[in-house]
Amino acid sequence: MDNLLEISGIRHGYNGHLVLNDFSLALPRGEIGCVLGPSGCGKTTALRCIAGFEEITAGRIALNGKEVSHGRGTVPPEQRRIGMVFQDYALFPHLTVAENVGFGLHRIHPDRRARRVAETLDVIGMSHAAARYPHELSGGQQQRVALARALAPQPELLLLDEPFSNLDVDLRERLGLEVRDILKRQDMTAILVTHDQHDAFAIADTIGVMKDGRIEQWGTPYDLYHKPETRFVADFLGQGTFLPGTVLPSGSIRLELGVFKGAVRADWPPDTVVDVLLRPDDILHDDASPLQAQVLHKTFRGAEFLYTLQLPGGGRVMSLVPSHHNHSIGEKIGIRLEIDHLVAFRRESPPDGLFSSGA
């Protein structure tokens, strides 16, 4: 596959503190990638290194097959053909929308610049606002103008730094889908950094979950959610529970809910104690099931309830149930397990129990 961006083992730090350590990823041309992680993990620093704003002390960054950063030096940002959308949009308040979009096109002929500005405003659906000023726009409109300004010079790579963090939940979800559609129609290669998994899932083709300066796992949203390679990735993405289990000689795992196959590593001998990841969509409501669980908590989500259930043996699980099944706290309901991907991690500490990640 033709990778536009390749990052291999880069390191970067401030005042003796290592921020990026063996950070690596590869992004194919035309794909949207996302670096997802908690605050302080180094994701914005990684973006700044890609842009050329920060130098690296080891490793390499290559764009379109050309090395632009390495331990011996760096190509200046203005020579990288990279566009960037900042967290605070960074629009010029004294310039109109059209003037903001055309700001990076001052070196081309005015007629050509005007055409490119008009084309880009049409792409983002903001042609009607060309003569307006940033303070006259909503947050979502300002975000689109910032995107248009980054797209206008036709960069090879677009970088987006927490672009929806200043927007309310409904708007950021809608705008995320719009931004993805715009980037795909432009065949743009892009990288988003965010702490919000909903933004990542809405926009990205591929996501890298980041921890302590490096990518823990790089893959599709589906694989990260259903096939996490580390306990951190499992915890960080989505909601769920860990139930204790025991490895059997057959290579299966015995849980309180039964015996299941899969996810047993070759170096786990029989009787190894493991924690098995269960997502809310693994636990199905079934009135006909002999297995009963007690409702401890419930959260109404419109089309569904998210129930927290206690199993007969004391373990807890979560289940998404259509909201016409409105059960009371303390009531017992029938459940059954339907696991397509059994994910287990060797027990190294007491189980964390319930978790709910990705605010």
C-alpha positions as CSV (number, residue, x, y, z in Angstrom):
1,M,0.0,0.0,0.0
2,D,1.2,3.5,-0.9
3,N,2.0,5.3,2.4
4,L,2.0,9.1,2.3
5,L,3.2,9.3,5.9
6,E,5.7,7.0,7.6
7,I,6.9,7.6,11.2
8,S,9.5,5.2,12.6
9,G,10.7,5.1,16.2
10,I,10.8,8.9,16.8
11,R,11.8,10.4,20.2
12,H,11.2,13.8,21.5
13,G,11.4,15.5,24.9
14,Y,11.5,18.7,26.9
15,N,14.0,19.5,29.7
16,G,15.0,15.9,30.1
17,H,11.4,14.6,30.1
18,L,10.7,12.1,27.3
19,V,7.4,12.9,25.6
20,L,7.6,10.6,22.6
21,N,9.4,7.3,22.8
22,D,9.5,4.9,19.9
23,F,6.4,6.5,18.3
24,S,5.7,4.8,15.0
25,L,2.8,4.7,12.5
26,A,2.2,4.5,8.7
27,L,-0.7,6.2,7.0
28,P,-1.8,5.2,3.4
29,R,-2.5,8.0,0.9
30,G,-6.2,9.0,1.0
31,E,-6.8,7.6,4.5
32,I,-7.8,9.5,7.6
33,G,-5.9,8.4,10.7
34,C,-6.4,9.3,14.3
35,V,-4.0,9.4,17.3
36,L,-6.3,8.8,20.3
37,G,-5.2,9.0,23.9
38,P,-5.6,10.6,27.3
39,S,-4.4,14.1,28.1
40,G,-0.6,14.3,28.5
41,C,0.2,11.2,26.5
42,G,2.1,13.2,23.8
43,K,-0.4,13.2,20.9
44,T,-0.3,16.9,20.2
45,T,3.5,16.8,20.4
46,A,3.5,14.0,17.8
47,L,1.4,16.2,15.6
48,R,3.8,19.2,16.0
49,C,6.7,16.9,15.1
50,I,4.9,15.8,11.9
51,A,4.2,19.5,11.0
52,G,7.9,20.4,11.6
53,F,7.2,22.7,14.5
54,E,9.3,20.4,16.8
55,E,12.5,18.6,16.1
56,I,13.0,14.9,16.9
57,T,16.1,13.4,18.6
58,A,15.8,9.9,17.0
59,G,13.9,8.0,14.4
60,R,12.5,9.4,11.1
61,I,9.5,11.0,9.6
62,A,8.9,10.6,5.8
63,L,6.3,12.3,3.6
64,N,5.6,11.0,0.2
65,G,8.8,8.9,0.4
66,K,11.0,11.9,1.3
67,E,12.6,12.1,4.8
68,V,11.6,15.4,6.4
69,S,12.6,14.8,10.0
70,H,15.5,12.7,11.5
71,G,17.9,12.9,14.4
72,R,20.2,15.1,12.4
73,G,17.8,17.8,11.3
74,T,14.4,18.8,9.9
75,V,12.7,20.3,6.8
76,P,11.0,23.6,7.7
77,P,7.2,23.5,8.1
78,E,6.6,25.7,5.1
79,Q,8.4,23.2,2.8
80,R,6.3,20.2,3.9
81,R,3.0,20.9,2.1
82,I,1.1,20.2,5.3
83,G,-2.1,22.0,6.3
84,M,-3.1,22.3,10.0
85,V,-6.4,23.0,11.8
86,F,-5.8,24.2,15.3
87,Q,-7.9,23.5,18.4
88,D,-8.9,27.2,18.7
89,Y,-9.4,27.6,14.9
90,A,-6.9,30.6,14.9
91,L,-9.0,32.7,12.5
92,F,-8.1,36.3,12.0
93,P,-10.9,38.4,13.5
94,H,-10.3,41.4,11.3
95,L,-10.5,39.4,8.0
96,T,-13.6,38.2,6.3
97,V,-14.3,34.5,5.8
98,A,-13.0,34.7,2.2
99,E,-9.9,36.6,3.3
100,N,-9.2,34.0,6.0
101,V,-9.5,31.1,3.5
102,G,-7.2,32.9,1.1
103,F,-4.6,33.9,3.6
104,G,-2.2,31.1,2.6
105,L,-2.6,31.9,-1.1
106,H,-1.0,35.3,-1.2
107,R,1.8,34.1,-3.6
108,I,-0.6,33.2,-6.4
109,H,-2.3,35.6,-8.9
110,P,-5.4,37.4,-7.4
111,D,-7.7,35.9,-10.0
112,R,-6.6,32.4,-9.3
113,R,-6.7,33.0,-5.6
114,A,-10.3,34.2,-5.8
115,R,-11.3,31.1,-7.8
116,R,-9.6,28.8,-5.3
117,V,-11.2,30.6,-2.3
118,A,-14.6,30.3,-4.0
119,E,-14.1,26.6,-4.8
120,T,-13.0,25.8,-1.2
121,L,-15.9,27.7,0.3
122,D,-18.3,25.8,-1.9
123,V,-16.7,22.5,-0.8
124,I,-17.5,23.3,2.9
125,G,-20.9,24.8,2.2
126,M,-20.0,28.3,3.3
127,S,-20.2,30.3,0.0
128,H,-23.0,32.4,1.5
129,A,-20.8,33.6,4.3
130,A,-17.8,34.8,2.3
131,A,-18.2,38.4,3.3
132,R,-18.9,37.8,7.0
133,Y,-16.4,38.0,9.9
134,P,-15.5,35.2,12.3
135,H,-17.4,36.8,15.2
136,E,-20.6,36.6,13.1
137,L,-20.3,32.8,12.8
138,S,-21.3,29.9,15.0
139,G,-18.6,27.6,16.5
140,G,-19.4,25.0,13.9
141,Q,-19.1,27.5,11.0
142,Q,-15.8,28.8,12.4
143,Q,-14.6,25.2,12.5
144,R,-15.5,24.8,8.8
145,V,-13.8,28.0,7.8
146,A,-10.6,26.9,9.6
147,L,-10.8,23.6,7.7
148,A,-11.3,25.5,4.4
149,R,-8.2,27.7,5.1
150,A,-6.1,24.6,5.7
151,L,-7.5,22.9,2.5
152,A,-7.2,25.9,0.2
153,P,-3.4,25.6,-0.5
154,Q,-4.1,21.9,-1.5
155,P,-1.7,20.3,1.0
156,E,-0.6,16.7,0.7
157,L,-1.4,16.0,4.4
158,L,-3.9,17.7,6.8
159,L,-3.4,17.7,10.5
160,L,-6.3,18.4,12.9
161,D,-5.5,19.1,16.6
162,E,-8.6,18.4,18.8
163,P,-10.8,20.2,16.2
164,F,-14.1,19.6,18.0
165,S,-13.2,20.1,21.6
166,N,-14.9,23.6,21.8
167,L,-18.2,22.3,20.5
168,D,-21.2,20.8,22.2
169,V,-21.8,17.0,21.9
170,D,-24.6,17.1,19.3
171,L,-22.7,19.6,17.1
172,R,-19.4,17.8,17.3
173,E,-21.0,14.5,16.2
174,R,-22.7,16.1,13.2
175,L,-19.7,18.1,12.2
176,G,-17.4,15.1,12.6
177,L,-19.4,13.3,9.9
178,E,-19.4,16.4,7.7
179,V,-15.6,16.8,8.0
180,R,-15.1,13.1,7.1
181,D,-17.3,13.5,4.1
182,I,-15.4,16.7,3.0
183,L,-12.0,15.0,3.4
184,K,-13.1,11.9,1.5
185,R,-14.5,13.9,-1.4
186,Q,-11.2,15.8,-1.6
187,D,-9.2,12.5,-1.4
188,M,-7.3,14.1,1.4
189,T,-4.9,12.3,3.7
190,A,-5.3,13.5,7.2
191,I,-4.4,12.8,10.9
192,L,-6.6,13.8,13.8
193,V,-5.5,13.9,17.4
194,T,-8.1,13.7,20.1
195,H,-8.9,12.3,23.6
196,D,-12.5,11.6,22.5
197,Q,-13.2,8.1,21.1
198,H,-16.5,9.3,19.6
199,D,-14.6,11.8,17.4
200,A,-12.1,9.1,16.4
201,F,-14.8,6.6,15.5
202,A,-16.8,9.2,13.5
203,I,-13.9,10.4,11.4
204,A,-11.0,8.0,11.2
205,D,-10.3,4.9,9.0
206,T,-7.5,3.9,11.3
207,I,-6.9,4.7,14.9
208,G,-3.7,4.5,17.0
209,V,-4.3,4.4,20.8
210,M,-1.5,6.2,22.5
211,K,0.0,5.7,25.9
212,D,3.2,7.2,27.5
213,G,4.6,8.5,24.2
214,R,4.0,5.6,21.9
215,I,1.3,3.8,20.0
216,E,-0.1,0.8,21.9
217,Q,-2.2,-0.4,18.9
218,W,-2.8,0.9,15.4
219,G,-5.8,-0.5,13.6
220,T,-9.4,-0.1,12.4
221,P,-12.0,1.1,14.9
222,Y,-13.6,-2.3,14.7
223,D,-10.4,-4.2,15.6
224,L,-9.5,-1.8,18.4
225,Y,-12.9,-2.3,20.0
226,H,-13.4,-6.0,19.5
227,K,-9.7,-7.2,19.4
228,P,-7.7,-5.0,21.8
229,E,-4.1,-6.2,22.1
230,T,-3.5,-4.7,25.5
231,R,-5.4,-4.1,28.7
232,F,-5.0,-0.3,28.3
233,V,-6.6,-0.3,24.9
234,A,-9.5,-2.5,26.2
235,D,-10.0,-0.1,29.1
236,F,-9.7,3.1,27.1
237,L,-12.1,2.2,24.3
238,G,-15.8,1.8,25.0
239,Q,-17.5,0.4,28.1
240,G,-17.4,-3.0,29.5
241,T,-16.4,-5.3,32.4
242,F,-13.7,-7.9,33.1
243,L,-14.8,-11.2,34.5
244,P,-12.3,-13.6,36.1
245,G,-11.7,-16.9,34.3
246,T,-9.5,-19.9,34.3
247,V,-7.6,-21.6,31.4
248,L,-8.6,-25.2,30.9
249,P,-6.4,-28.0,29.5
250,S,-8.5,-27.9,26.3
251,G,-7.4,-24.3,25.7
252,S,-10.8,-22.9,26.6
253,I,-11.6,-20.5,29.4
254,R,-14.1,-21.2,32.2
255,L,-16.1,-18.2,33.3
256,E,-19.0,-17.9,35.7
257,L,-21.2,-17.8,32.6
258,G,-19.8,-21.0,31.1
259,V,-16.9,-22.3,29.0
260,F,-15.7,-20.4,26.0
261,K,-13.0,-20.9,23.3
262,G,-10.5,-18.4,22.0
263,A,-7.9,-15.8,23.1
264,V,-5.7,-18.3,25.0
265,R,-2.0,-17.7,24.4
266,A,0.4,-20.6,24.0
267,D,2.4,-19.5,27.1
268,W,-0.7,-19.7,29.4
269,P,-0.7,-23.2,31.1
270,P,-3.8,-24.7,32.4
271,D,-5.2,-23.1,35.6
272,T,-3.8,-19.7,34.5
273,V,-6.1,-17.0,35.9
274,V,-7.2,-14.5,33.3
275,D,-9.6,-11.5,33.0
276,V,-12.1,-11.8,30.1
277,L,-13.3,-8.6,28.5
278,L,-17.1,-8.4,28.1
279,R,-18.7,-5.5,26.2
280,P,-22.4,-4.5,26.8
281,D,-23.3,-5.9,23.3
282,D,-21.9,-9.3,24.4
283,I,-24.7,-9.6,27.0
284,L,-28.1,-10.2,25.5
285,H,-31.4,-9.9,27.3
286,D,-33.3,-13.2,26.9
287,D,-36.5,-13.8,28.9
288,A,-36.2,-17.5,28.1
289,S,-32.7,-17.9,29.5
290,P,-32.3,-19.9,32.7
291,L,-29.4,-17.6,33.7
292,Q,-30.7,-14.7,35.8
293,A,-29.0,-11.5,36.7
294,Q,-30.1,-8.7,39.0
295,V,-30.4,-5.1,37.9
296,L,-28.1,-2.9,40.0
297,H,-28.1,0.3,37.9
298,K,-29.7,1.5,34.7
299,T,-29.1,4.5,32.3
300,F,-31.8,5.5,29.9
301,R,-30.4,6.3,26.4
302,G,-33.5,6.8,24.4
303,A,-33.6,3.8,22.2
304,E,-32.0,1.6,24.8
305,F,-31.1,1.1,28.5
306,L,-27.6,0.4,29.6
307,Y,-28.1,-2.0,32.5
308,T,-25.4,-2.9,35.1
309,L,-26.2,-6.5,36.2
310,Q,-25.0,-8.6,39.1
311,L,-24.5,-12.3,38.3
312,P,-25.4,-15.1,40.8
313,G,-21.7,-15.6,41.6
314,G,-21.2,-11.9,42.4
315,G,-19.6,-10.8,39.1
316,R,-20.9,-7.7,37.3
317,V,-21.6,-7.2,33.6
318,M,-23.2,-4.5,31.5
319,S,-25.9,-5.0,28.9
320,L,-27.5,-2.8,26.2
321,V,-31.2,-3.6,26.1
322,P,-34.0,-2.0,23.9
323,S,-35.7,0.6,26.0
324,H,-39.2,-1.0,25.8
325,H,-37.7,-3.5,28.3
326,N,-38.0,-1.2,31.3
327,H,-36.9,-3.2,34.3
328,S,-36.7,-2.0,37.9
329,I,-33.7,-1.8,40.1
330,G,-33.4,-5.1,42.0
331,E,-35.4,-7.0,39.4
332,K,-33.9,-10.2,37.9
333,I,-33.8,-10.6,34.2
334,G,-32.7,-13.5,31.9
335,I,-29.5,-13.0,30.0
336,R,-27.3,-15.0,27.6
337,L,-23.7,-14.5,26.4
338,E,-23.0,-14.0,22.7
339,I,-19.3,-13.5,22.2
340,D,-17.8,-13.3,18.7
341,H,-14.4,-12.2,19.9
342,L,-13.3,-13.6,23.2
343,V,-10.5,-11.3,24.6
344,A,-8.6,-12.2,27.7
345,F,-5.6,-10.8,29.6
346,R,-3.5,-12.7,32.1
347,R,-4.4,-11.6,35.7
348,E,-1.7,-9.4,37.1
349,S,-3.7,-7.5,39.7
350,P,-7.2,-7.6,41.1
351,P,-9.8,-7.0,38.4
352,D,-10.9,-3.5,37.8
353,G,-14.6,-4.5,37.3
354,L,-16.7,-2.0,35.4
355,F,-15.2,0.6,33.3
356,S,-16.6,3.4,31.1
357,S,-14.1,5.2,28.9
358,G,-14.0,7.7,26.1
359,A,-15.8,10.7,27.5
